[in-house]
Amino acid sequence: MPPAKKRTRSYDPARTRAAVLAQFENVRAAVRTLTPEQLALPTRLGDWTVRDLIAHLALTVASVGRALERDEPAKPDLTLPDYLSATAAHAGAIAEGSRDLDALLTRTGEDLARHLAAAPHTRVLATRAGAMTLTDHLVTRAVELVVHTDDLNAAVPGLDVPHDRQALAACTRLLADTLAAKAPGGSTEVRIPPYAVVQCVQGPRHTRGTPPHVVETDPLTWLRLATGRTTWQDAVAGGTVGASGERADLGPYLPLTT
């Protein structure tokens, strides 16, 4: 019997819109508190400063409006689990004209809210990576916002920009589904409570009871692993990942962004 085809996860359009708006507002509120010295701090993203990172986030969110202003493709051709690999070449862009960050973020947030109020969730967008529905594209924006919020917190001592719960859930689930697509199979169960459980890695598939190969971690550790902010070896050694069974080593499949 051939293996069952994996069902593509769907996301609630209203909750996804609200999550992106909420997480962007979390970032905007935090940026208003930063000093020029803090904006000049380095980040863990190569030669980017905190200012560069924030400008990139503005560009990321503004992409929704730009895509809505283009002609609508006939149908989507990019699935969410393929998003990371399809967009890797575009990850380094930074917004231009970003000296006044508060004004930039305010304008970006207002434009996003205006565009979303007028667009149906079924609208298909032409993005640089491919054609996607508006809701799927917003899921990718939630991933960008959540991951880079974590980068921002790591760069500025004492900063604690909150993660919107729905945005963090969407990020966790998409990255988990991307792993399942990259390493298909059913021998290993990856648990990221409270948001996601997926099966992956080729090998004997368990059918009942506790699976023999289990990985469990928290959402923030998972996004850092999936995006290369931390290594599998460091996370296991530090106790932020629990792994049992000979097929529970996800190191060969991480990060997902390469």
C-alpha positions as CSV (number, residue, x, y, z in Angstrom):
1,M,0.0,0.0,0.0
2,P,1.5,3.4,-0.9
3,P,2.1,5.9,1.9
4,A,-0.8,8.2,2.7
5,K,-0.5,11.6,1.1
6,K,0.1,14.3,3.7
7,R,-2.7,16.8,4.1
8,T,-1.6,20.4,3.6
9,R,-2.2,22.5,6.8
10,S,-4.6,25.3,6.4
11,Y,-4.6,28.6,8.4
12,D,-7.6,30.7,9.6
13,P,-7.6,33.9,7.5
14,A,-8.9,36.2,10.2
15,R,-6.6,34.9,12.9
16,T,-3.6,35.0,10.5
17,R,-4.3,38.6,9.6
18,A,-4.7,39.6,13.2
19,A,-1.5,37.8,14.2
20,V,0.6,39.6,11.6
21,L,-0.8,43.0,12.6
22,A,-0.3,42.3,16.3
23,Q,3.3,41.1,16.0
24,F,4.2,44.1,13.8
25,E,2.7,46.4,16.4
26,N,4.8,44.6,19.1
27,V,7.9,45.4,17.1
28,R,6.8,49.0,16.4
29,A,6.2,49.7,20.1
30,A,9.6,48.3,21.0
31,V,11.4,50.3,18.4
32,R,10.1,53.5,19.9
33,T,12.0,52.8,23.1
34,L,15.4,52.2,21.5
35,T,18.2,54.7,21.7
36,P,20.6,55.5,18.9
37,E,23.3,53.5,20.6
38,Q,20.9,50.4,20.7
39,L,20.0,50.9,17.1
40,A,23.7,50.7,16.2
41,L,24.3,47.4,18.0
42,P,25.3,44.4,16.0
43,T,23.0,41.4,15.5
44,R,23.6,37.7,14.9
45,L,22.8,38.3,11.2
46,G,26.2,39.0,9.7
47,D,27.0,42.7,9.4
48,W,23.4,43.8,10.1
49,T,22.8,46.3,12.9
50,V,19.6,46.5,14.9
51,R,18.6,49.4,12.6
52,D,19.2,47.2,9.5
53,L,17.1,44.4,11.0
54,I,14.2,46.7,11.8
55,A,14.3,48.2,8.3
56,H,14.3,44.7,6.8
57,L,11.2,43.9,8.8
58,A,9.4,47.0,7.4
59,L,10.4,45.8,3.9
60,T,9.1,42.3,4.7
61,V,5.7,43.6,5.8
62,A,5.4,46.1,3.0
63,S,5.7,43.3,0.5
64,V,2.1,42.4,1.2
65,G,0.8,45.7,-0.1
66,R,3.2,45.6,-3.1
67,A,2.0,42.1,-4.0
68,L,-1.7,43.1,-3.7
69,E,-1.1,46.0,-6.2
70,R,0.2,43.6,-8.9
71,D,-2.0,41.7,-11.3
72,E,-3.5,38.6,-9.8
73,P,-2.1,35.3,-11.0
74,A,-4.6,32.6,-12.2
75,K,-3.8,30.3,-9.4
76,P,-1.3,29.6,-6.6
77,D,1.8,27.6,-7.5
78,L,3.9,27.8,-4.3
79,T,3.0,25.7,-1.3
80,L,3.9,26.8,2.2
81,P,6.4,24.0,3.0
82,D,8.3,25.1,-0.1
83,Y,8.5,28.7,1.0
84,L,11.8,28.7,2.8
85,S,13.8,27.2,0.0
86,A,12.1,29.3,-2.6
87,T,12.9,32.6,-0.8
88,A,16.4,31.9,0.5
89,A,18.0,34.0,-2.3
90,H,16.0,37.1,-1.3
91,A,16.6,37.0,2.5
92,G,19.2,39.8,2.6
93,A,17.2,42.8,1.4
94,I,17.0,45.9,3.5
95,A,14.6,48.8,3.2
96,E,16.0,52.1,1.8
97,G,15.4,55.5,3.3
98,S,15.1,54.1,6.9
99,R,16.6,56.8,9.0
100,D,13.3,57.7,10.7
101,L,12.3,54.2,11.8
102,D,9.2,55.2,13.7
103,A,7.8,57.0,10.7
104,L,8.7,54.1,8.5
105,L,7.0,51.5,10.7
106,T,4.0,53.7,11.3
107,R,3.5,54.2,7.5
108,T,4.1,50.5,6.9
109,G,1.6,49.4,9.5
110,E,-1.1,51.7,8.3
111,D,-0.6,50.6,4.7
112,L,-0.8,47.0,5.7
113,A,-4.1,47.5,7.6
114,R,-5.5,49.4,4.7
115,H,-4.6,46.7,2.1
116,L,-5.9,43.9,4.3
117,A,-9.2,45.6,4.9
118,A,-9.9,45.7,1.2
119,A,-8.5,42.3,0.1
120,P,-10.4,38.9,0.2
121,H,-8.4,36.1,1.8
122,T,-8.7,34.1,-1.4
123,R,-6.8,36.7,-3.4
124,V,-3.8,35.2,-5.1
125,L,-0.5,37.2,-4.9
126,A,2.4,37.2,-7.3
127,T,5.5,37.2,-4.9
128,R,9.1,36.9,-5.9
129,A,9.0,33.2,-4.9
130,G,5.8,32.3,-6.6
131,A,2.1,32.7,-6.6
132,M,0.4,32.3,-3.2
133,T,-2.9,33.0,-1.6
134,L,-3.0,36.1,0.6
135,T,-3.5,34.0,3.8
136,D,-0.5,31.8,2.9
137,H,1.6,34.9,2.2
138,L,0.6,36.3,5.6
139,V,1.7,33.1,7.3
140,T,5.2,33.7,5.8
141,R,5.1,37.2,7.1
142,A,4.3,35.9,10.5
143,V,7.4,33.6,10.3
144,E,9.6,36.6,9.3
145,L,8.2,38.7,12.2
146,V,8.5,36.0,14.8
147,V,12.0,34.9,13.8
148,H,13.3,38.5,13.6
149,T,11.6,39.5,16.8
150,D,13.8,36.8,18.5
151,D,16.8,38.2,16.7
152,L,16.0,41.7,18.0
153,N,15.6,40.4,21.6
154,A,19.0,38.7,21.2
155,A,20.7,41.8,20.0
156,V,19.5,44.3,22.6
157,P,20.3,43.5,26.2
158,G,17.2,43.7,28.4
159,L,14.8,44.0,25.4
160,D,11.8,41.6,25.6
161,V,9.5,42.2,22.6
162,P,6.6,39.8,23.1
163,H,5.5,37.2,20.6
164,D,1.9,37.2,19.7
165,R,0.6,33.7,20.5
166,Q,-1.1,33.1,17.1
167,A,2.0,34.4,15.2
168,L,4.3,32.1,17.1
169,A,1.9,29.2,16.5
170,A,1.9,29.8,12.8
171,C,5.6,30.1,12.7
172,T,6.1,26.9,14.6
173,R,3.7,24.9,12.5
174,L,5.1,26.1,9.2
175,L,8.7,25.3,10.2
176,A,7.5,21.9,11.5
177,D,5.7,21.1,8.2
178,T,8.8,22.2,6.3
179,L,10.8,19.7,8.2
180,A,8.3,17.0,7.4
181,A,8.5,17.9,3.7
182,K,12.3,18.0,3.7
183,A,12.6,14.6,5.5
184,P,9.5,12.7,4.6
185,G,8.7,9.6,6.6
186,G,7.0,8.3,9.7
187,S,9.6,6.9,12.0
188,T,10.3,10.0,14.1
189,E,7.8,12.2,15.9
190,V,8.7,15.8,16.5
191,R,6.7,17.5,19.3
192,I,6.7,21.3,19.8
193,P,4.1,21.9,22.4
194,P,1.6,23.4,22.5
195,Y,1.6,24.1,18.7
196,A,2.7,21.3,16.5
197,V,3.4,17.6,16.2
198,V,4.7,16.1,12.9
199,Q,6.2,12.8,11.8
200,C,9.3,12.7,9.6
201,V,12.4,10.6,8.6
202,Q,12.2,7.4,6.6
203,G,12.1,4.1,8.5
204,P,9.6,1.9,10.3
205,R,6.4,3.7,11.0
206,H,4.8,3.4,14.4
207,T,1.1,2.7,14.5
208,R,0.1,2.8,18.2
209,G,1.5,3.8,21.6
210,T,4.6,5.9,22.2
211,P,6.8,6.1,19.1
212,P,10.3,4.7,19.5
213,H,12.0,7.9,18.1
214,V,10.8,11.2,19.6
215,V,12.1,14.7,19.5
216,E,10.6,17.4,21.8
217,T,11.4,21.0,22.2
218,D,9.9,24.4,22.8
219,P,8.7,26.8,20.1
220,L,11.6,29.4,20.4
221,T,14.3,26.7,20.4
222,W,12.6,25.1,17.4
223,L,12.6,28.3,15.3
224,R,16.3,28.9,16.2
225,L,17.1,25.3,15.1
226,A,15.1,25.6,11.9
227,T,16.6,28.9,10.9
228,G,20.2,28.2,11.9
229,R,20.3,30.5,14.9
230,T,21.5,27.5,17.0
231,T,22.9,24.1,16.2
232,W,21.3,20.7,16.9
233,Q,24.4,19.7,18.9
234,D,24.3,22.8,21.1
235,A,20.5,22.5,21.7
236,V,20.8,18.8,22.8
237,A,23.8,19.5,25.0
238,G,22.1,22.5,26.6
239,G,19.0,20.4,27.4
240,T,16.6,22.5,25.3
241,V,15.9,19.5,23.0
242,G,15.0,16.0,24.2
243,A,15.8,13.3,21.7
244,S,15.3,9.5,22.1
245,G,15.8,6.8,19.6
246,E,18.4,6.2,16.9
247,R,16.4,8.1,14.3
248,A,15.9,11.1,16.6
249,D,18.9,13.0,15.3
250,L,17.6,15.9,13.2
251,G,21.0,17.4,12.8
252,P,21.4,16.3,9.1
253,Y,18.1,18.1,8.2
254,L,18.8,21.4,9.9
255,P,18.7,24.3,9.4
256,L,15.7,24.3,7.0
257,T,16.7,27.5,5.4
258,T,19.6,26.2,3.4
